[in-house]
Amino acid sequence: PLERVLWVNSPGTLAEALRTLTDTITDARAHPPSTWELHPEGVVSVGLDVEWKPAWQRGAPDRPASILQASTPTRVMIFDLIWAAGEEGEANGHAAELDKVLTLLFREDSLLKIGFDFIRNDLKKLAASYPKLAAFKSIAPLLDLSEWRERLQGRQ
């Protein structure tokens, strides 16, 4: 439902994203998953994806990552990175709060991040786009589905 989508593009919605993450972590620790779920007790899956506008012309400047999507079991958060961090990583004063929220997301052990080619592609793009944000230096735990695809296809 649309009411479960949070567009993070203001100080109020950035604070709401932090509350969503802390509530998700608290809930994961308090209510272990049922026995049919594949991850360990006290862990919640969070799907991640990053978007940016491609540079179509050869030699055109690389464009920064603009959107980070994070989906918990109860909420989808769409972070407007250019609003929050500016194209240079600190242009409008919200970068510090964004960094706090995304560091919690990227480092919290009870949040199993799931992405496709996230380390080689998305995390690299985030770090290059916003080098002053500590959140984009590493991520754990992460299930990168591209690695599983390569294993299943016998490439690794």
C-alpha positions, 0 to 999 in steps of 0.5 A, a space after each residue: 500500500 502507498 501509505 507504507 512508502 516513505 519518501 525521505 526528502 525533508 527533515 521530518 521524513 528523515 527523522 521518520 526513517 530513523 524511527 522506522 529503522 529503530 522500530 524494525 531493529 527493536 521488533 527483530 530482537 523482540 520477535 524472532 522469525 518463525 521457523 520457516 524463515 531462513 535467517 537466524 533469530 532476531 534478524 530482519 531482511 532489508 532489500 536495497 537498491 540504488 538509482 542514478 541518471 546515466 550519462 549517455 554521452 561519451 566523456 559526459 561527467 558521471 552523475 551522482 547516485 540520486 535514490 537509495 531504496 530500502 525495504 523493510 517488512 513493513 515499510 519502503 523508504 526512498 531516500 532522495 540522496 541529492 536532497 539530503 546530501 547535495 551533489 557534493 555530499 554536504 551542500 544543504 546541511 542534512 548530510 550529517 543526519 542522513 549519515 547517521 540514519 544510513 550508518 545504522 542501516 548499513 552496519 546494524 547486525 540485525 538487519 540483513 541487507 539484500 541486494 544485487 551486485 551491491 558491493 561491485 556496483 551500488 556501494 561503489 557508486 554511493 561511495 564515489 558520489 558521497 565520499 564524505 559520508 561514512 555510511 558508504 564505506 562498508 556494509 554488513 551483513 549483506 546477501 548479494 544475490 549476484 554472487 549466488 547467481 554466479 555460483 548457480 551458473 558455475 562462474 565462481 
